[in-house]
């Protein structure tokens, strides 16, 4: 086989590897798949001081509303969803955000994703943090 034939084979192997890597990445990280990510409803909390309603929406409803927010909607997972306000079903204002429900006391709150020395999921009511339990010792407070 001459040099140009070897180059073609090498290029073909590289292309096949890249395509395979892309397919594997998409299968395991597909944001549109109903089987990926957490299960169960999404906790929401209205931050309107006159309301404060805590409620749940289904994962399908959450995905639908995120898709309606534009092409970047489905990519804004995790802390980035805190930037998107949803309409509160009680007061009708666009003041509801993705929240967390404390597994110990049931308090619904907005996680603190600002830069701190504490876990963002620490409950303001009872002080419990599932992340702390999962990852070990408590971070030192300043």
Secondary structure by P-SEA (a helix, b strand, c coil): ccaaaaaaaaaaaaaaaaaaaaaaaaaaccccccccccccbbbbbbccccccccccccaaaaaaaaaaaccccccccccccccbbbbbcccccccccbbbbccccbbbbbcccccccccccccccccccaaaaacccccccc
